[in-house]
Amino acid sequence: MNKPAVPKPVRAGFLGSIDSPTLEPANNMSSTKTADMTFRMDPKWHARFKATAALHGLNMKELLVESFAAWEEKNKTRS
């Protein structure tokens, strides 16, 4: 008895299809140095900040950098 042909399942996740030819190796050999920042925030504020970042397609670092840039622009001194 012949079994019907069953298509191979597509395994889609955060990396997309496993058979995807568009994946590239990680570029984690950047020469840019970074510094850690550690500070404690109210859990409710943290949740709002994280949710706001996600809602706008940003991670928390990107939102922090954009927020600081906006603050600098607003508060720049005039010569």
N, C-alpha and C positions, 0 to 999 in steps of 0.2 A: 504494500500500500504506500503510495507517494504522499508525502506531507506537502502542504502548500508552502510556497516561498513566503517567508516572513521577513519584512525589511528590518535591517539592523537599527536598533533604537538610537535616537540622537540623544547624547548626554550633554545637555546644556546646563551650565551653571555660571558661576561668576567668571569663568574663563571662556565661555562660549562652547562651541562644539569641539570635542576632543580631536576630531579630524581636521580642524580648521588650519589651513596653511598660512594664515595671517599672523600667527603668534610669533613674536620676536623674543630673543633673549633679554633678560633684565639688564638695564643699564645702571648697575649699582656701583660703578667704579668712578663716580663723579669726583672731581678734585675740589669741589666746594666743601668747605668745612662748616659744620653746624654746631650750635651750642644748645644745650638742654635748658628748658624753662620749667620750673616746678612751682606751682602755687595751688592753694586750696580754695575752692569755691563752694558756695551754698549748693547743695544737690539740686534744688529746684531751678536755680539759675543755670547750672550746668546742663540740665535736661533741656531747658528752653534754648540755650545756645547751640547745643548739639542738634536739636530738632530743626532750628532755623537754618543751620548750615546744610543739613540733609535736604530740607525743603527746596533750597536753592542750588542743589547739586554741588555743594562744596564740602570739603572736610573741615574740621574745626580749625586747623592751622591756616587754611586758606581764608576762612572768615575772619580770623584774628588779624592776619596780615592786611586784608582789605579794610577792616575796621580801623586799624592803626593808621593806614595811609589816608583814610578819609579824615581822621582826627588831626593828623599833621597838616593836611590841606586846609582844614577849617581854622586851625590855630597858628598858621604860619605868621611870623612877624613881618611887618612891612618896613622896608628900609627907606 
